[in-house]
Amino acid sequence: MNPQQSRTSNQSVGVHVGTIAYEGLLWDAYLEFVDDPRRPLSFRGRLRFDRAAGPDGAGESAQTTVIIIEESYEEAVAKARSMDDRQLSALLRSALPER
């Protein structure tokens, strides 16, 4: 699959970039690409965090705004995967609604 196909056809799935523990729960982090018609040759991405369903059967999801802008698919994925658990936790905390 080429990067352009990944960007459009797997947009809801995203590229898995890590799993973190936050407040005693596990969250998966995914890089989702967002098209920008003004910059069709750039790869712009946001992070989406998904929590598995808890005891009540409800899962949870949160996402950042576009925070990764690179010239290639590979560079964008590498940038997202280079984030450590501390950075991912901070981004998740900023994306969750206040509790």
Secondary structure as GFF3:
##gff-version 3
##sequence-region A 1 99
A	DSSP	alpha_helix	3	9	.	.	.	ID=ss1
A	DSSP	beta_strand	15	22	.	.	.	ID=ss2
A	DSSP	beta_strand	25	34	.	.	.	ID=ss3
A	DSSP	beta_strand	43	51	.	.	.	ID=ss4
A	DSSP	beta_strand	60	63	.	.	.	ID=ss5
A	DSSP	beta_strand	68	70	.	.	.	ID=ss6
A	DSSP	alpha_helix	73	81	.	.	.	ID=ss7
A	DSSP	alpha_helix	85	95	.	.	.	ID=ss8
###
